[in-house]
Amino acid sequence: MEPFYFKSYDRIVGKAETYAELLSEMKRLENTDPYCVEYHVREGHISTWLKVSGRPDLAVKIEGAKDPKVVINILDEEIGKQGHGPQHRKGSGGQHSTKRGPGNRREMH
């Protein structure tokens, strides 16, 4: 995935290589350079990057939004969900023996 560069007056002021980094940089820049975030949202740069980087579903959700705070809230909600899905849970709650063989099985009740 190509990185997203936040530019302000031809200077790179932020860089994101993941969706979480995009959200983090948007939050940071909203406080330090709000016009930069507003520009990239208004011009559709954020939604275009999401489309080409594999998240067209997320791009559609923010396409109509022109307010950076609204976009940040949508991204916060959607990106936050990713870490709570079943494929991201640690462990299954059961115990597993590291030894192999018929005599080393543990019975679970």
N, C-alpha and C positions, 0 to 999 in steps of 0.2 A: 504494500500500500504506500502510495506517495504521501509525504508529509503535507500538512496544511500550514502555510505560513501566514501569520497575521502581519500585514504591512500597514504602516502609518507614514504617509508622506515619503514613500520610497525606502523606508527603513523597515527591516524585519524586527518586530517587537515581540513576537511569539511564534512558537512552533509546536505542532501536535502531530504525533505519529499514530496515536490510537484514539478511540472515541473518548476514553476517560481523560486523556491529555487535552483533547479538544475542549471538553467541558471545563477542565481545570484552568486552561488558558483563558477561556471566555470569562470565567468568574474573576480571575486575576485582572484581566484587562478591563473588565467592567468597572473596576475600582480605580485603575491607573490610567486608562485611555479609553473611556466609554465611547468616544466618537469612532474609534477604530472598530470596535465590536459592532456598533450600529451600522457602519459602512458595509462591513462584510455580510451582515444579516440582510440589510436592505437590498444589496446587489445580488443576493442569492448565492454567494460564494460558499457559505456553510452547507446549504442544501445540495449544491452541485458536488462538493467534496464527498458528502455522505453517499450520494448516488454512485459515484465512480469508485468509492472505496468499499462498496458492498452492503450499504444500508439504505436502499431506496425506500424502504418502509418508513424509516425515520425521517428521510428527506421530505417525504410527502407530508408528514405531520407538522413540519416547520415551514413549509413553502409559503404559506399565506401570511405568516407572522412577520411583522416589521419591527416589533419591539424586542430588543435583545433580552430583556428580562423574561419575556414569554418564551423565547427560544431556549434560554438557559433552564427554565423550569421544566420544559418538555424534555430536554436532553437529560436533565438530572433525574427525572422520573424514569425515563426509558433506559438509560445507561445503568442506573441503580438496580433495575430489575434483573439485569444480566447476571449479577453476582449472587442472586438468590434462587436460581433455577435448580432443578434436581441434578443436572449434569455438573454443577459446581459445588455440591455438598461434599464435605470431607467425611470419608468413612461411611459405613452402612450401619453402624451401631453393633454389628456382630464381631465376634472374635475369630481370628484366623491363626492357625498354627503355622509357623515358618517351616516346620519339618514336613516332609512328604512321606507317604507310605500308609498302608492300611492300619497299622498299629498306632499311628500318631494323629488320628482324627479326633476332633472335639465334637461332642454332641451338644447341640443347642436346643434348649427347651423353652 
